């Protein structure tokens, strides 16, 4: 119920893109949640219902994406007319974890990165 209320509230806001953290969505639920949202949605879910991030779109953009298998980040290239935005949504682990951020940077090498929007939950 909470998810549906959140989705309804976000749709009323009418923003084109949303970054969400701690989604508590498992891989097997991603398709259902995406269908409930009704537009493009990129999830990074862990095998258990802990953590997880997603980027929700209020339009059907042309997308290229990567979802971290540990449910900690997603990277998305969004093509908008003549430019490409690279979106990074992170739910960083607690404590000092340089290898986590190195992994994010390594994945970014496969994306456009001419303009980057970085968001999330960093401890």
Secondary structure, 3 states (H helix, E strand, C coil): CHHHHHHHHHHHHCCCEEEEECCCCCHHHHHHHHHHHCCCEEEECCCCCCCCEEEEECCCCEEEEEECCCCCEEEEEEEECCEEEEEEEEECCCCCCHHHHHHHHHHHCCCCCCCEEEEEECC
